[in-house]
């Protein structure tokens, strides 16, 4: 079926010509022998109005064109005399592909809460809000590839099933082929994973970083963009059990290179989404957005301020504001601390560097002071951390000592240590949680509203 998208039609080059458009009925009303249909096909925030005269054969199909019905329409595109719309279609034919029962179709012409729409996640993309969110998600995903590809990075596909725990947090989903009703046991009562498909215990990956590191040690600059998983029982508006991560890794790079790339990356994404998603952003700004289009444009051009963790802690300790969580050297910064730094101290994005080694991952490079690591977090206004990265520890003896300190078993990642034995090189990278980015750009209050099928504690509806 050859059809035009509504976003193509409203560009205006088809005026006076017959067009075929398919979509879902948003509204229908009749008045004095004429009917008006509003259709949306998902290609744009806009709907298109269709005029059906009582003298048209298509008028007989109107009783099947209820809200939510999928239809195809042929007609002549004309300039509209009505206010608020530029074009309309004078209908000659209607084909109904799938009727929606007006008594049971849950999306009616009224306001629905986001909580209710999560209960009908298979239909919520038809609403203005979720249509805008998922089109913006698409724009950002495309921009991520555009940014790295234009800079010569190679996209690598890291595994979803792994035998290692990148972060050392232990909050992983186990993947097994064993019969859960008849699990084989060792003499000590523990599960005998040697009888599993892979011959050892395996997990869903929390990060593709470690595998990206060995790819960068051969290919130079690489990036991953794929799903990751955490079995963390965090039932908050900012946590998911399944989410997508963007993780670039650069060979022959240090922390300064890493920070520069992260800054350029974030500003580029802001510019692209403003350029290509202005209509969606404008709609959401009136609904949920925490930052205005003007503020987003400011972020697209504004360089990040830099501050060490030690100086950040000093700023927080000297603050007159009272924080819920304590502030002291050696404690991790909480979201409220990060927002204070961006919103009250620096009044813009800021990069915090050189964190205490005890609160960061084993693979981060130990600084000469022996107390801190070459780590960095990019903080943005009203949210806090949006990117986290580091220079990686390329010295074998230092890395092995750090793993001992943090009780990281080396059995399953000897290959990772081999990178330090065979042609080691300085390298660095960072991670950006894609849903956190989409949530920030769209202003949606809950991260479950920026991914088609949210996975969270006690939530798996599809």
C-alpha positions as CSV (number, residue, x, y, z in Angstrom):
1,X,0.0,0.0,0.0
2,X,1.5,3.3,-1.1
3,X,0.7,6.0,1.4
4,X,2.0,9.3,2.5
5,X,3.0,10.2,6.1
6,X,1.2,13.1,7.7
7,X,4.5,14.8,8.4
8,X,5.1,14.7,4.6
9,X,1.7,15.9,3.7
10,X,1.8,19.0,6.0
11,X,5.1,20.0,4.3
12,X,2.7,21.5,1.7
13,X,4.0,20.1,-1.6
14,X,0.8,18.0,-2.2
15,X,-1.8,20.8,-2.2
16,X,-4.4,20.1,-4.9
17,X,-3.3,16.5,-5.3
18,X,-4.9,13.2,-4.3
19,X,-3.3,11.7,-1.3
20,X,-3.6,8.4,0.6
21,X,-3.1,8.5,4.3
22,X,-3.4,5.8,6.9
23,X,-3.7,6.3,10.6
24,X,-5.8,6.0,13.8
25,X,-8.9,8.1,14.4
26,X,-8.4,10.6,17.2
27,X,-11.8,12.3,17.0
28,X,-14.9,12.2,15.0
29,X,-17.8,14.7,14.9
30,X,-20.7,15.4,12.5
31,X,-22.5,18.6,11.8
32,X,-25.2,19.4,9.2
33,X,-24.4,16.7,6.6
34,X,-20.7,16.9,7.0
35,X,-18.3,14.9,9.2
36,X,-14.8,15.8,10.5
37,X,-12.2,13.2,11.2
38,X,-8.9,13.8,12.9
39,X,-6.2,11.2,12.2
40,X,-2.7,10.7,13.6
41,X,-0.2,8.2,12.1
42,X,2.6,8.5,14.6
43,X,5.0,10.3,12.2
44,X,4.4,13.7,13.8
45,X,2.8,15.4,16.8
46,X,0.2,16.8,14.4
47,X,-3.1,15.4,13.4
48,X,-4.7,16.0,10.0
49,X,-8.3,16.8,9.5
50,X,-10.5,15.0,6.9
51,X,-13.8,16.4,5.6
52,X,-16.4,13.8,4.6
53,X,-19.5,15.1,2.8
54,X,-22.8,13.4,3.1
55,X,-22.8,13.1,-0.7
56,X,-19.5,11.1,-0.7
57,X,-19.6,7.3,-0.8
58,X,-17.1,7.4,2.1
59,X,-19.9,8.8,4.3
60,X,-21.3,5.3,4.7
61,X,-18.1,4.1,6.4
62,X,-18.3,6.7,9.2
63,X,-20.2,4.6,11.6
64,X,-17.1,2.3,11.8
65,X,-14.6,5.2,12.2
66,X,-14.7,5.3,16.0
67,X,-11.9,6.8,18.1
68,X,-9.0,4.4,17.9
69,X,-10.0,2.7,14.6
70,X,-7.3,2.2,12.0
71,X,-8.4,3.5,8.6
72,X,-7.0,4.5,5.2
73,X,-8.3,7.6,3.5
74,X,-8.1,8.9,0.0
75,X,-8.9,12.5,-0.9
76,X,-7.7,15.9,-2.2
77,X,-5.4,17.9,0.0
78,X,-6.5,21.5,0.3
79,X,-5.6,24.6,2.3
80,X,-7.9,24.9,5.3
81,X,-9.9,28.0,6.0
82,X,-10.2,27.0,9.7
83,X,-8.0,28.4,12.4
84,X,-5.3,26.3,14.0
85,X,-4.6,24.1,10.9
86,X,-3.0,24.7,7.6
87,X,-4.4,21.8,5.5
88,X,-7.3,19.4,5.4
89,X,-8.3,16.6,3.1
90,X,-11.6,16.4,1.2
91,X,-12.4,12.7,1.4
92,X,-13.5,10.5,-1.5
93,X,-12.7,7.0,-0.1
94,X,-12.4,5.4,3.4
95,X,-11.1,1.9,4.1
96,X,-11.5,0.6,7.6
97,X,-8.8,-1.8,8.6
98,X,-9.7,-2.3,12.2
99,X,-12.6,-1.0,14.2
100,X,-12.2,0.0,17.8
101,X,-15.2,-0.6,20.1
102,X,-16.2,2.8,21.4
103,X,-17.6,1.3,24.6
104,X,-14.3,-0.4,25.6
105,X,-11.5,1.6,23.9
106,X,-9.6,3.1,26.9
107,X,-8.2,6.2,25.2
108,X,-11.0,8.7,25.0
109,X,-10.9,12.5,24.5
110,X,-10.1,13.3,28.0
111,X,-7.0,13.6,30.2
112,X,-5.5,10.4,31.5
113,X,-3.0,10.1,34.3
114,X,0.5,8.6,33.5
115,X,-0.2,5.9,36.1
116,X,-3.3,4.8,34.2
117,X,-1.5,4.9,30.9
118,X,1.2,2.6,32.3
119,X,-1.5,0.0,32.8
120,X,-2.2,0.1,29.0
121,X,1.4,0.4,27.9
122,X,0.5,-1.3,24.5
123,X,-1.8,1.6,23.7
124,X,-0.1,4.6,25.4
125,X,2.2,5.4,22.3
126,X,-1.0,6.6,20.6
127,X,-1.3,9.5,23.0
128,X,0.3,12.9,22.3
129,X,2.6,12.6,25.3
130,X,4.1,9.2,24.5
131,X,4.2,9.8,20.8
132,X,6.3,12.9,21.5
133,X,8.5,11.0,24.0
134,X,9.2,8.1,21.7
135,X,9.9,10.3,18.7
136,X,12.4,12.2,20.8
137,X,13.9,8.9,21.9
138,X,14.4,8.0,18.3
139,X,16.0,11.4,17.5
140,X,18.5,11.0,20.4
141,X,19.3,7.4,19.5
142,X,20.1,8.4,15.9
143,X,22.2,11.4,17.2
144,X,24.3,9.1,19.4
145,X,25.4,7.0,16.4
146,X,25.9,10.2,14.3
147,X,28.2,11.7,16.9
148,X,30.4,8.7,17.3
149,X,30.4,7.6,13.7
150,X,31.4,11.2,12.5
151,X,34.4,11.0,14.9
152,X,35.6,7.7,13.6
153,X,34.4,5.5,16.5
154,X,33.5,1.9,15.7
155,X,30.2,0.5,17.1
156,X,30.9,-2.8,18.8
157,X,28.3,-5.2,20.1
158,X,29.2,-6.4,23.6
159,X,27.6,-9.5,25.2
160,X,24.3,-9.5,27.1
161,X,25.3,-12.8,28.8
162,X,28.5,-12.6,30.9
163,X,30.4,-14.4,33.6
164,X,31.8,-11.2,35.1
165,X,30.4,-8.5,37.2
166,X,31.7,-5.2,35.8
167,X,30.8,-3.0,38.8
168,X,31.4,-5.5,41.5
169,X,28.0,-4.7,43.0
170,X,26.6,-8.2,42.9
171,X,23.2,-7.1,41.8
172,X,22.8,-9.2,38.8
173,X,20.2,-11.5,37.1
174,X,21.4,-15.1,36.9
175,X,21.0,-16.7,33.5
176,X,20.7,-20.5,33.6
177,X,19.6,-23.5,31.5
178,X,19.2,-25.7,34.7
179,X,15.8,-27.1,35.6
180,X,14.7,-24.8,38.5
181,X,12.6,-27.6,40.0
182,X,15.6,-30.0,40.1
183,X,18.7,-27.9,40.7
184,X,21.9,-30.0,40.9
185,X,23.7,-29.4,44.2
186,X,27.2,-29.8,45.5
187,X,28.1,-31.5,48.7
188,X,28.0,-28.2,50.6
189,X,24.4,-27.6,49.3
190,X,25.3,-24.9,46.8
191,X,24.1,-25.1,43.2
192,X,26.4,-26.9,40.8
193,X,26.6,-24.6,37.9
194,X,29.2,-26.8,36.2
195,X,26.2,-28.7,34.8
196,X,24.8,-25.5,33.3
197,X,25.0,-24.8,29.6
198,X,28.1,-22.6,29.9
199,X,29.7,-24.8,32.6
200,X,29.7,-21.9,35.1
201,X,27.4,-19.3,36.6
202,X,26.4,-16.6,34.2
203,X,24.5,-13.3,34.4
204,X,22.8,-10.6,32.4
205,X,25.3,-7.9,31.8
206,X,25.3,-4.7,33.9
207,X,27.7,-3.0,31.4
208,X,29.6,-3.6,28.2
209,X,32.6,-1.6,29.4
210,X,35.1,-4.3,30.1
211,X,34.5,-5.9,26.7
212,X,34.6,-2.5,25.0
213,X,38.1,-2.1,26.6
214,X,39.6,-5.1,24.9
215,X,38.0,-3.9,21.6
216,X,39.5,-0.5,22.0
217,X,42.9,-2.1,22.6
218,X,42.7,-3.4,19.1
219,X,40.4,-1.0,17.2
220,X,41.3,2.3,18.9
221,X,38.1,4.3,19.6
222,X,34.9,2.2,20.0
223,X,31.4,2.6,21.5
224,X,28.6,0.3,22.7
225,X,24.9,1.1,22.7
226,X,22.8,-1.7,24.0
227,X,20.6,-3.1,26.8
228,X,22.0,-3.7,30.3
229,X,20.4,-5.1,33.4
230,X,20.4,-4.6,37.2
231,X,18.7,-6.9,39.7
232,X,18.5,-3.9,42.1
233,X,15.3,-3.6,44.2
234,X,15.1,0.2,43.6
235,X,11.5,1.1,43.1
236,X,12.1,4.8,42.3
237,X,11.3,7.2,39.5
238,X,14.9,7.0,38.2
239,X,15.6,3.3,38.2
240,X,14.9,0.5,35.8
241,X,15.9,-3.2,35.8
242,X,16.5,-3.1,32.1
243,X,17.9,-0.1,30.4
244,X,20.2,1.0,27.6
245,X,23.7,2.2,28.0
246,X,26.0,4.3,25.8
247,X,29.7,3.5,26.6
248,X,32.5,4.9,24.5
249,X,36.1,3.7,25.1
250,X,39.2,5.5,23.7
251,X,42.7,4.1,23.4
252,X,45.7,6.3,24.1
253,X,43.5,8.7,26.1
254,X,43.5,10.2,29.6
255,X,40.9,11.8,31.8
256,X,41.2,15.1,30.1
257,X,40.3,13.5,26.7
258,X,37.4,11.7,28.4
259,X,36.0,14.9,29.8
260,X,36.3,16.7,26.5
261,X,34.5,13.9,24.7
262,X,31.7,13.8,27.3
263,X,31.2,17.6,27.1
264,X,31.1,17.6,23.3
265,X,28.7,14.6,23.3
266,X,26.2,16.1,25.7
267,X,26.2,19.5,23.9
268,X,25.8,17.8,20.5
269,X,22.7,15.8,21.7
270,X,21.1,19.0,23.0
271,X,21.6,20.8,19.7
272,X,20.3,17.9,17.6
273,X,17.2,17.4,19.7
274,X,16.4,21.1,19.6
275,X,16.8,21.1,15.8
276,X,14.8,18.0,15.0
277,X,12.4,17.7,17.9
278,X,11.2,21.3,18.6
279,X,7.5,20.5,18.1
280,X,7.6,17.6,20.5
281,X,9.7,19.5,23.0
282,X,7.3,22.5,22.9
283,X,4.4,20.2,23.6
284,X,6.1,18.5,26.5
285,X,7.4,21.8,27.9
286,X,3.8,22.7,28.6
287,X,3.2,19.4,30.3
288,X,6.1,18.0,32.2
289,X,9.4,19.5,31.3
290,X,11.8,20.6,34.1
291,X,13.8,22.8,31.7
292,X,12.6,25.1,29.0
293,X,13.7,25.1,25.4
294,X,15.7,28.2,26.2
295,X,17.5,26.5,29.0
296,X,18.2,23.5,26.7
297,X,19.6,25.8,24.1
298,X,21.8,27.4,26.7
299,X,23.2,23.9,27.7
300,X,23.9,23.2,24.0
301,X,26.4,26.0,24.0
302,X,27.6,26.2,27.6
303,X,31.0,24.6,28.6
304,X,31.1,22.7,31.8
305,X,32.8,24.1,34.9
306,X,35.3,21.8,36.5
307,X,35.8,21.1,40.2
308,X,37.5,18.4,42.2
309,X,35.6,16.1,44.6
310,X,37.5,17.7,47.5
311,X,36.6,21.2,46.5
312,X,33.0,20.1,45.8
313,X,32.8,18.7,49.4
314,X,34.1,22.0,50.7
315,X,31.4,23.9,48.8
316,X,28.7,21.7,50.2
317,X,30.0,21.9,53.8
318,X,30.1,25.7,53.6
319,X,26.6,25.8,52.2
320,X,23.8,27.4,54.2
321,X,21.3,24.9,52.8
322,X,20.5,21.9,54.9
323,X,20.8,18.5,53.2
324,X,19.1,15.3,54.0
325,X,22.2,13.3,53.5
326,X,25.5,14.0,55.3
327,X,28.5,15.6,53.5
328,X,32.0,14.5,54.3
329,X,35.2,13.5,52.4
330,X,34.9,9.9,51.5
331,X,31.1,9.8,51.2
332,X,29.5,9.6,47.8
333,X,27.6,12.7,46.5
334,X,23.9,12.3,46.5
335,X,21.5,13.9,44.0
336,X,20.6,16.7,46.3
337,X,24.3,17.6,46.6
338,X,24.9,17.4,42.8
339,X,21.8,19.6,42.1
340,X,23.1,22.2,44.7
341,X,26.4,22.3,42.8
342,X,24.8,22.8,39.4
343,X,21.9,25.0,40.4
344,X,23.3,27.2,43.2
345,X,27.1,27.2,43.0
346,X,28.0,26.9,39.3
347,X,24.6,27.7,37.8
348,X,25.2,25.3,34.9
349,X,26.7,21.9,34.1
350,X,29.8,20.9,36.0
351,X,32.3,18.0,36.0
352,X,33.4,16.7,39.3
353,X,36.8,14.8,39.2
354,X,39.2,12.9,41.4
355,X,36.9,10.9,43.7
356,X,38.1,8.8,46.7
357,X,39.1,5.4,45.5
358,X,36.9,3.7,48.1
359,X,33.7,4.9,46.4
360,X,34.6,4.1,42.8
361,X,35.1,1.0,40.7
362,X,38.2,-1.2,40.8
363,X,39.2,-0.4,37.2
364,X,39.6,3.4,37.6
365,X,43.2,4.7,37.5
366,X,44.7,5.4,40.9
367,X,46.0,9.0,41.1
368,X,49.6,9.7,42.4
369,X,48.2,10.7,45.8
370,X,47.1,7.1,46.4
371,X,43.8,8.3,47.8
372,X,41.8,9.3,44.7
373,X,41.1,7.9,41.2
374,X,41.0,9.6,37.8
375,X,37.2,9.6,37.7
376,X,34.7,12.2,36.5
377,X,31.0,12.7,36.7
378,X,29.1,15.2,34.4
379,X,26.4,16.9,36.4
380,X,23.5,18.9,34.8
381,X,21.1,21.3,36.4
382,X,18.0,20.1,38.2
383,X,19.0,16.4,37.9
384,X,22.7,15.9,38.8
385,X,24.8,13.1,37.4
386,X,24.1,12.2,33.8
387,X,27.5,10.8,32.6
388,X,30.1,8.9,34.6
389,X,33.5,7.9,33.5
390,X,37.2,7.5,34.2
391,X,40.6,6.8,32.9
392,X,41.2,3.1,33.2
393,X,44.0,1.6,35.3
394,X,46.5,0.3,32.7
395,X,49.2,-0.8,35.2
396,X,48.9,-4.5,36.0
397,X,50.4,-4.4,39.5
398,X,48.2,-1.5,40.6
399,X,45.1,-3.1,39.1
400,X,45.7,-6.4,40.8
401,X,46.2,-4.7,44.1
402,X,43.0,-2.7,43.7
403,X,41.1,-5.9,43.0
404,X,42.5,-7.5,46.1
405,X,41.5,-4.4,48.2
406,X,37.9,-4.6,46.8
407,X,37.7,-8.4,46.9
408,X,37.1,-8.7,43.2
409,X,37.8,-12.3,42.1
410,X,40.1,-12.5,39.1
411,X,39.2,-16.0,37.9
412,X,36.6,-14.9,35.3
413,X,38.4,-11.9,34.1
414,X,42.0,-13.1,33.5
415,X,41.5,-11.8,29.9
416,X,41.0,-8.3,31.4
417,X,44.3,-8.5,33.1
418,X,45.9,-9.8,29.9
419,X,45.2,-6.4,28.4
420,X,47.7,-5.0,30.9
421,X,50.3,-7.8,30.0
422,X,50.2,-7.6,26.3
423,X,50.6,-4.1,24.9
424,X,49.0,-2.1,27.6
425,X,48.1,1.5,26.8
426,X,46.4,4.4,28.6
427,X,42.7,4.4,27.8
428,X,39.5,6.1,29.1
429,X,35.7,6.0,28.7
430,X,32.4,6.8,30.2
431,X,28.8,5.6,30.4
432,X,25.5,7.4,29.8
433,X,22.2,5.8,30.8
434,X,20.1,6.4,27.8
435,X,16.7,6.4,29.6
436,X,18.2,8.9,32.1
437,X,19.0,11.2,29.2
438,X,15.6,10.8,27.6
439,X,14.0,11.5,30.9
440,X,16.1,14.6,31.4
441,X,15.4,16.0,27.8
442,X,11.6,15.2,27.9
443,X,11.0,16.2,31.6
444,X,8.9,13.1,32.2
445,X,8.6,12.6,35.9
446,X,9.1,8.8,35.9
447,X,11.8,6.9,33.9
448,X,9.2,4.2,33.2
449,X,7.6,6.6,30.8
450,X,10.5,6.9,28.4
451,X,10.9,3.3,27.5
452,X,8.3,1.2,25.6
453,X,8.3,-1.8,27.9
454,X,9.5,-0.8,31.4
455,X,11.1,-3.4,33.6
456,X,11.2,-2.6,37.3
457,X,10.5,-4.4,40.6
458,X,7.1,-6.2,40.4
459,X,6.6,-4.6,36.9
460,X,6.8,-6.8,33.7
461,X,3.6,-6.4,31.8
462,X,4.8,-7.5,28.3
